[in-house]
Amino acid sequence: METADLSYLEYRTWPIEGCQKTIHTLEWTHFAAVSFELDDSISAWARHPGVCVANVIILCIISIREGFLPDYLQRLLREIRDISDLLDDEERAWYKDDLRTLEILM
């Protein structure tokens, strides 16, 4: 990935953990949790493009599974770039699996 410290696998777990936390701890709806996680992660995107891609993909998967897909996520999904070239073999496998899951759900 683009940093030695963080990997796609870590990037993809942050929005999942964040959504679970806000849903269970604060008793927010899935819709509110997805919106909050996206807003909370935007500041890191300039430094780590993988955060953007992973968050958008995972938040889209969460949203679709919960029965909604907001316009703002659809727009971001259309605008993200392929990051395969930034990933090692294991991360690339997870990334491609996430993309397949998203494609099936859509």
Wavefront OBJ file of the C-alpha trace (Angstrom):
o trace
v 0.000 0.000 0.000
v 1.085 3.635 -0.040
v 2.310 3.563 3.576
v 4.334 1.043 5.489
v 2.183 1.530 8.587
v -1.314 0.864 7.270
v -2.767 -1.760 4.983
v -5.953 -2.198 2.988
v -7.053 -4.810 5.526
v -6.847 -2.210 8.290
v -8.533 0.437 6.160
v -11.468 -1.862 5.421
v -12.091 -2.733 9.090
v -12.286 0.878 10.317
v -15.698 1.698 8.836
v -17.113 -1.658 9.906
v -15.957 -1.188 13.490
v -17.065 2.447 13.492
v -20.552 1.622 12.244
v -20.935 -1.186 14.765
v -19.835 1.115 17.566
v -22.218 3.954 16.728
v -25.120 1.578 16.115
v -24.654 -0.369 19.347
v -23.283 2.299 21.673
v -25.152 5.384 20.506
v -28.154 3.466 19.145
v -27.933 5.255 15.791
v -29.573 3.928 12.643
v -27.440 2.281 9.973
v -28.059 5.299 7.743
v -26.703 7.715 10.371
v -23.738 5.465 11.187
v -22.704 5.206 7.520
v -22.963 8.998 7.092
v -20.915 9.611 10.232
v -18.182 7.148 9.278
v -17.821 8.682 5.841
v -17.622 12.202 7.269
v -15.180 11.112 9.978
v -12.797 9.490 7.495
v -12.577 12.271 4.898
v -9.667 14.043 6.615
v -7.363 11.040 6.116
v -8.092 10.664 2.398
v -5.542 13.199 1.196
v -2.718 11.395 3.014
v -3.896 7.833 2.308
v -5.974 7.308 -0.866
v -6.542 3.686 0.154
v -8.641 4.929 3.063
v -11.011 6.560 0.595
v -11.371 3.506 -1.606
v -11.741 1.040 1.257
v -14.223 3.226 3.135
v -16.396 3.884 0.108
v -16.512 0.211 -0.870
v -17.204 -1.071 2.649
v -19.767 1.642 3.430
v -21.556 0.845 0.146
v -21.647 -2.842 1.087
v -23.025 -2.022 4.545
v -25.601 0.350 3.092
v -26.866 -2.042 0.437
v -27.144 -4.878 2.947
v -29.250 -2.597 5.138
v -31.501 -1.637 2.237
v -30.251 1.791 1.186
v -27.513 3.365 -0.925
v -27.284 7.156 -0.526
v -26.605 9.342 -3.553
v -23.387 10.675 -2.008
v -21.969 7.138 -1.746
v -23.014 6.317 -5.305
v -21.212 9.443 -6.524
v -18.055 8.607 -4.586
v -18.158 5.027 -5.839
v -18.178 6.274 -9.433
v -15.193 8.535 -8.710
v -12.795 6.208 -6.869
v -9.865 4.777 -8.774
v -8.551 1.249 -8.901
v -5.847 0.818 -6.250
v -4.690 -2.677 -7.231
v -1.251 -1.310 -8.098
v -0.797 -0.056 -4.520
v -1.547 -3.400 -2.846
v 0.460 -6.503 -2.095
v -0.928 -9.889 -3.140
v -2.932 -10.570 0.030
v -4.417 -7.070 0.141
v -5.233 -7.242 -3.580
v -7.179 -10.463 -2.983
v -9.265 -8.812 -0.229
v -9.791 -5.716 -2.374
v -10.958 -7.755 -5.383
v -13.237 -9.816 -3.117
v -14.795 -6.614 -1.753
v -15.357 -5.370 -5.310
v -17.000 -8.685 -6.292
v -19.226 -8.558 -3.211
v -20.257 -5.014 -4.064
v -20.954 -5.925 -7.685
v -23.134 -8.873 -6.627
v -25.068 -6.746 -4.146
v -25.692 -4.002 -6.669
l 1 2 3 4 5 6 7 8 9 10 11 12 13 14 15 16 17 18 19 20 21 22 23 24 25 26 27 28 29 30 31 32 33 34 35 36 37 38 39 40 41 42 43 44 45 46 47 48 49 50 51 52 53 54 55 56 57 58 59 60 61 62 63 64 65 66 67 68 69 70 71 72 73 74 75 76 77 78 79 80 81 82 83 84 85 86 87 88 89 90 91 92 93 94 95 96 97 98 99 100 101 102 103 104 105 106
